Amino acid sequence: MPELQYIAYTSTASRDIVDADLQYLLADARHFNAKVDATGVLLFNGLAFFQYLEGTPQACAAVMARIRSSSLHHSIYELCCHGIDARRFGDWRMGCTLVDDEARWLALHDPSLWTTRVENPAPCEGLTLLTAFWQASIGTP
């Protein structure tokens, strides 16, 4: 079992998410993620979420259990769960940005970009796209 893994998933908001909802979600996630040593980023376009999280398999499982029980979203679709050698977003207990670029949003949701071949240790296209998007939006992770 790898020491670290990442999970990327998408979901649909269950209702209109106002800023107060998002701020509460982030504060709660950051607190929990600090306890289990998980890091990652959340992207939101007003209607749906895209999240990338990383940590030990146990930490990721604990975070995903909370995510699945949240009433703020539904239709959770896991794009990828794969072992990694190092964290990409180690400084972010839960970074967040709003996405208004429809083309990038749609590209991140393409399951074929999250396919990783065992014989190819290079990051999958989805992770490369996410990293570039995050750097352009926020700065270097």
Contacts in CASP RR format, 6 or more apart in sequence:
PFRMAT RR
TARGET T0000
AUTHOR 0000-0000-0000
METHOD contacts of the structure
MODEL  1
MPELQYIAYTSTASRDIVDADLQYLLADARHFNAKVDATGVLLFNGLAFF
QYLEGTPQACAAVMARIRSSSLHHSIYELCCHGIDARRFGDWRMGCTLVD
DEARWLALHDPSLWTTRVENPAPCEGLTLLTAFWQASIGTP
1 57 0 8 1.000
2 57 0 8 1.000
2 83 0 8 1.000
2 84 0 8 1.000
3 56 0 8 1.000
4 54 0 8 1.000
4 55 0 8 1.000
4 56 0 8 1.000
4 83 0 8 1.000
4 84 0 8 1.000
4 85 0 8 1.000
4 86 0 8 1.000
4 87 0 8 1.000
5 54 0 8 1.000
5 55 0 8 1.000
5 56 0 8 1.000
5 57 0 8 1.000
5 60 0 8 1.000
5 81 0 8 1.000
5 82 0 8 1.000
5 83 0 8 1.000
5 84 0 8 1.000
6 52 0 8 1.000
6 53 0 8 1.000
6 54 0 8 1.000
6 55 0 8 1.000
6 60 0 8 1.000
6 80 0 8 1.000
6 81 0 8 1.000
6 82 0 8 1.000
6 83 0 8 1.000
6 84 0 8 1.000
6 88 0 8 1.000
6 127 0 8 1.000
7 52 0 8 1.000
7 53 0 8 1.000
7 54 0 8 1.000
7 60 0 8 1.000
7 64 0 8 1.000
7 78 0 8 1.000
7 80 0 8 1.000
7 81 0 8 1.000
8 50 0 8 1.000
8 51 0 8 1.000
8 52 0 8 1.000
8 78 0 8 1.000
8 79 0 8 1.000
8 80 0 8 1.000
8 114 0 8 1.000
8 126 0 8 1.000
8 127 0 8 1.000
8 130 0 8 1.000
9 50 0 8 1.000
9 51 0 8 1.000
9 64 0 8 1.000
9 67 0 8 1.000
9 76 0 8 1.000
9 77 0 8 1.000
9 78 0 8 1.000
9 79 0 8 1.000
10 48 0 8 1.000
10 49 0 8 1.000
10 50 0 8 1.000
10 51 0 8 1.000
10 76 0 8 1.000
10 77 0 8 1.000
10 79 0 8 1.000
10 108 0 8 1.000
10 109 0 8 1.000
11 48 0 8 1.000
11 49 0 8 1.000
11 51 0 8 1.000
11 67 0 8 1.000
11 73 0 8 1.000
11 74 0 8 1.000
11 75 0 8 1.000
11 76 0 8 1.000
11 77 0 8 1.000
12 47 0 8 1.000
12 48 0 8 1.000
12 49 0 8 1.000
12 73 0 8 1.000
12 74 0 8 1.000
12 75 0 8 1.000
13 44 0 8 1.000
13 46 0 8 1.000
13 47 0 8 1.000
13 48 0 8 1.000
13 49 0 8 1.000
13 72 0 8 1.000
13 73 0 8 1.000
14 71 0 8 1.000
14 72 0 8 1.000
14 73 0 8 1.000
14 74 0 8 1.000
15 72 0 8 1.000
17 44 0 8 1.000
17 46 0 8 1.000
17 72 0 8 1.000
21 72 0 8 1.000
22 44 0 8 1.000
22 96 0 8 1.000
25 70 0 8 1.000
25 72 0 8 1.000
26 42 0 8 1.000
26 94 0 8 1.000
26 95 0 8 1.000
26 96 0 8 1.000
29 42 0 8 1.000
29 63 0 8 1.000
29 93 0 8 1.000
29 94 0 8 1.000
30 93 0 8 1.000
30 94 0 8 1.000
32 38 0 8 1.000
32 62 0 8 1.000
32 63 0 8 1.000
32 66 0 8 1.000
33 39 0 8 1.000
33 40 0 8 1.000
33 53 0 8 1.000
33 59 0 8 1.000
33 63 0 8 1.000
33 93 0 8 1.000
33 94 0 8 1.000
34 93 0 8 1.000
36 58 0 8 1.000
36 59 0 8 1.000
36 62 0 8 1.000
36 63 0 8 1.000
37 55 0 8 1.000
37 56 0 8 1.000
37 59 0 8 1.000
38 53 0 8 1.000
38 54 0 8 1.000
38 55 0 8 1.000
38 59 0 8 1.000
38 60 0 8 1.000
38 62 0 8 1.000
38 63 0 8 1.000
38 93 0 8 1.000
39 53 0 8 1.000
39 54 0 8 1.000
39 55 0 8 1.000
39 87 0 8 1.000
39 89 0 8 1.000
39 90 0 8 1.000
39 91 0 8 1.000
39 92 0 8 1.000
39 93 0 8 1.000
39 94 0 8 1.000
40 51 0 8 1.000
40 52 0 8 1.000
40 53 0 8 1.000
40 54 0 8 1.000
40 89 0 8 1.000
40 90 0 8 1.000
40 92 0 8 1.000
40 93 0 8 1.000
40 94 0 8 1.000
40 95 0 8 1.000
41 51 0 8 1.000
41 52 0 8 1.000
41 89 0 8 1.000
41 92 0 8 1.000
41 94 0 8 1.000
41 95 0 8 1.000
41 96 0 8 1.000
41 97 0 8 1.000
41 130 0 8 1.000
41 134 0 8 1.000
41 141 0 8 1.000
42 49 0 8 1.000
42 50 0 8 1.000
42 51 0 8 1.000
42 94 0 8 1.000
42 95 0 8 1.000
42 96 0 8 1.000
43 49 0 8 1.000
43 50 0 8 1.000
43 51 0 8 1.000
43 96 0 8 1.000
43 97 0 8 1.000
43 98 0 8 1.000
43 99 0 8 1.000
43 105 0 8 1.000
43 108 0 8 1.000
43 133 0 8 1.000
44 50 0 8 1.000
44 96 0 8 1.000
44 97 0 8 1.000
44 98 0 8 1.000
44 99 0 8 1.000
45 98 0 8 1.000
45 99 0 8 1.000
45 100 0 8 1.000
45 105 0 8 1.000
46 98 0 8 1.000
48 73 0 8 1.000
49 73 0 8 1.000
50 99 0 8 1.000
50 105 0 8 1.000
50 108 0 8 1.000
50 109 0 8 1.000
51 67 0 8 1.000
52 88 0 8 1.000
52 89 0 8 1.000
52 127 0 8 1.000
52 130 0 8 1.000
53 60 0 8 1.000
53 63 0 8 1.000
53 64 0 8 1.000
54 60 0 8 1.000
54 84 0 8 1.000
54 87 0 8 1.000
54 88 0 8 1.000
54 89 0 8 1.000
54 90 0 8 1.000
55 87 0 8 1.000
60 81 0 8 1.000
67 76 0 8 1.000
68 76 0 8 1.000
79 109 0 8 1.000
79 111 0 8 1.000
79 114 0 8 1.000
80 114 0 8 1.000
80 115 0 8 1.000
80 116 0 8 1.000
80 124 0 8 1.000
82 116 0 8 1.000
82 124 0 8 1.000
88 127 0 8 1.000
88 131 0 8 1.000
88 141 0 8 1.000
89 95 0 8 1.000
89 134 0 8 1.000
89 141 0 8 1.000
90 141 0 8 1.000
91 141 0 8 1.000
92 141 0 8 1.000
95 138 0 8 1.000
97 134 0 8 1.000
97 137 0 8 1.000
97 138 0 8 1.000
99 105 0 8 1.000
104 129 0 8 1.000
104 133 0 8 1.000
107 113 0 8 1.000
107 126 0 8 1.000
107 129 0 8 1.000
108 126 0 8 1.000
108 129 0 8 1.000
108 130 0 8 1.000
108 133 0 8 1.000
110 126 0 8 1.000
113 124 0 8 1.000
113 125 0 8 1.000
113 126 0 8 1.000
113 129 0 8 1.000
114 124 0 8 1.000
114 125 0 8 1.000
114 126 0 8 1.000
114 127 0 8 1.000
115 124 0 8 1.000
116 123 0 8 1.000
116 124 0 8 1.000
123 131 0 8 1.000
131 141 0 8 1.000
134 141 0 8 1.000
135 141 0 8 1.000
END
